[in-house]
Amino acid sequence: MNVVFVFAGIGAALFIASFLTKRRFGFLGLALAAGSLLSTIWIPFLTRLIDASGYDFFGSLTDTVVLSAIVVAPAVLLIFHGPSYRGGAGRLFGALFFAILTLAFLVKPLGYSLPLTDVTGLNAYKWIESNSTWIIGVGLIFAVLDVFITKPAHHGDDKDKHKH
């Protein structure tokens, strides 16, 4: 399968999920960073556990699937619960940034298992891989800024605290 189609499919699915749920990019982006960190901690243990279980769920793709799942799991949890955008422009850009940032985090694990035989797919993969550090760095800065500008929910009882 062409790596461009795989990346486009993953990106489209993440964009649609983020757009439809209206979740804020900042929290999802920071969740991806947490997932990436967790993957470096947990992947050795989980691969040994899967190997010891004797089940070969995904064949040679097991490491890639487990690593990718750990990276995106915190963000997927926040897609179902978390702060959301109110306006359409924020929703659109937030979903786009989330999809791009996720692909930047997943480019190496997916590259290990996807056949890079066609020239277009290989060139696209090389471009994303060579720029993934910049995409992640800039994406996480935007994520922190998005979290920073997120206003906390106002509760009715907060007014009573400030009355004298």
BELGIUR-V93283 format. One record per backbone hydrogen bond with DSSP energy under -1.0 kcal/mol. CO is the residue of the C=O (numbers start at 1). NH is the residue of the N-H. If there is no record, write none. Layout:
BEGIN
co=CO nh=NH
co=CO nh=NH
END
This chain:
BEGIN
co=2 nh=6
co=3 nh=7
co=4 nh=8
co=5 nh=9
co=6 nh=10
co=7 nh=11
co=8 nh=12
co=9 nh=13
co=10 nh=14
co=11 nh=15
co=12 nh=16
co=13 nh=17
co=14 nh=18
co=15 nh=19
co=16 nh=20
co=17 nh=21
co=22 nh=85
co=24 nh=28
co=25 nh=29
co=26 nh=30
co=27 nh=31
co=28 nh=32
co=29 nh=33
co=30 nh=34
co=31 nh=35
co=32 nh=36
co=33 nh=37
co=34 nh=38
co=35 nh=39
co=36 nh=40
co=37 nh=41
co=38 nh=42
co=39 nh=43
co=42 nh=46
co=43 nh=47
co=44 nh=48
co=45 nh=49
co=46 nh=50
co=47 nh=51
co=48 nh=52
co=49 nh=53
co=58 nh=61
co=59 nh=62
co=61 nh=65
co=62 nh=66
co=63 nh=67
co=64 nh=68
co=65 nh=69
co=66 nh=70
co=67 nh=71
co=68 nh=72
co=69 nh=73
co=72 nh=76
co=73 nh=77
co=74 nh=78
co=75 nh=79
co=83 nh=24
co=87 nh=91
co=88 nh=92
co=89 nh=93
co=90 nh=94
co=91 nh=95
co=92 nh=96
co=93 nh=97
co=94 nh=98
co=95 nh=99
co=96 nh=100
co=97 nh=101
co=98 nh=102
co=99 nh=103
co=100 nh=104
co=101 nh=105
co=102 nh=106
co=103 nh=107
co=106 nh=110
co=107 nh=111
co=108 nh=112
co=110 nh=114
co=118 nh=122
co=119 nh=123
co=120 nh=124
co=121 nh=125
co=122 nh=126
co=123 nh=127
co=124 nh=128
co=125 nh=129
co=126 nh=130
co=127 nh=131
co=131 nh=135
co=132 nh=136
co=133 nh=137
co=134 nh=138
co=135 nh=139
co=136 nh=140
co=137 nh=141
co=138 nh=142
co=139 nh=143
co=140 nh=144
co=141 nh=145
co=142 nh=146
co=143 nh=147
co=144 nh=148
co=145 nh=149
co=155 nh=158
END
